[in-house]
Amino acid sequence: MCKYKDTTLGIKKINFSVKRGYMAFYLTDGRIVVVPVSMFPDVKRLTKAQREDYMIMDDQYFSFDAISRIYSVKDVLSY
């Protein structure tokens, strides 16, 4: 788990329907972090169906079947 300011964080779920052009990350501590999709250029190029085909690994990392890049919870929190 990512240790951030004395809190252990992980990703539970990703949602693209919260607002057009944004993606929401539901974290294990109950917070929701909303970031622009443009922050992740590879993800921005995916179709809606490809975006829904994501995977979360060890609560710390996420990726999509259509791309080979793996992002981490730290990438989300660096926005």
C-alpha positions as CSV (number, residue, x, y, z in Angstrom):
1,M,0.0,0.0,0.0
2,C,1.0,3.6,-0.7
3,K,2.0,5.4,2.5
4,Y,0.9,9.0,2.2
5,K,1.0,11.4,5.1
6,D,0.5,8.7,7.7
7,T,-2.3,7.1,5.7
8,T,-2.2,3.8,3.8
9,L,-3.9,4.3,0.5
10,G,-5.1,2.0,-2.3
11,I,-7.5,2.2,-5.3
12,K,-10.8,0.3,-5.0
13,K,-12.5,1.5,-8.2
14,I,-12.2,3.8,-11.2
15,N,-15.2,5.6,-12.7
16,F,-15.3,7.6,-15.9
17,S,-18.9,8.8,-15.8
18,V,-18.5,11.3,-12.9
19,K,-17.9,14.2,-15.3
20,R,-17.0,14.4,-19.0
21,G,-13.2,14.5,-19.4
22,Y,-12.5,13.3,-15.9
23,M,-11.9,10.1,-14.0
24,A,-12.7,9.4,-10.4
25,F,-10.6,7.1,-8.2
26,Y,-12.3,5.6,-5.2
27,L,-9.6,5.1,-2.5
28,T,-9.5,2.5,0.3
29,D,-9.7,5.3,2.9
30,G,-13.1,6.4,1.6
31,R,-11.9,9.5,-0.4
32,I,-12.7,10.1,-4.0
33,V,-10.1,11.8,-6.1
34,V,-11.2,13.3,-9.5
35,V,-8.6,14.1,-12.1
36,P,-8.7,15.1,-15.7
37,V,-8.2,12.2,-18.2
38,S,-5.7,14.4,-20.0
39,M,-3.4,13.8,-17.1
40,F,-3.0,10.3,-18.5
41,P,-2.5,10.7,-22.3
42,D,-2.6,6.9,-23.0
43,V,-5.9,6.6,-21.2
44,K,-7.3,9.7,-23.0
45,R,-6.8,8.0,-26.4
46,L,-8.9,4.9,-25.3
47,T,-12.5,4.4,-26.4
48,K,-15.2,4.4,-23.8
49,A,-15.4,0.6,-24.0
50,Q,-11.6,0.3,-23.6
51,R,-11.6,2.6,-20.5
52,E,-14.2,0.3,-18.8
53,D,-11.8,-2.6,-19.3
54,Y,-9.4,-1.6,-16.5
55,M,-7.6,-3.7,-13.9
56,I,-6.4,-2.8,-10.4
57,M,-3.4,-4.6,-9.1
58,D,-2.6,-4.9,-5.4
59,D,-4.7,-1.8,-4.7
60,Q,-1.7,0.2,-5.9
61,Y,-1.5,0.0,-9.6
62,F,-4.0,0.2,-12.5
63,S,-3.8,-0.4,-16.2
64,F,-6.1,-1.2,-19.2
65,D,-6.1,-4.2,-21.5
66,A,-5.6,-1.9,-24.5
67,I,-2.4,-0.3,-23.3
68,S,0.8,-1.7,-21.7
69,R,1.5,1.2,-19.3
70,I,0.9,0.7,-15.6
71,Y,0.1,3.6,-13.4
72,S,0.2,3.9,-9.6
73,V,-1.9,5.5,-6.9
74,K,1.0,8.0,-6.6
75,D,0.5,9.1,-10.2
76,V,-3.1,10.0,-9.3
77,L,-2.1,11.8,-6.1
78,S,0.6,13.8,-7.9
79,Y,-2.0,15.9,-9.7
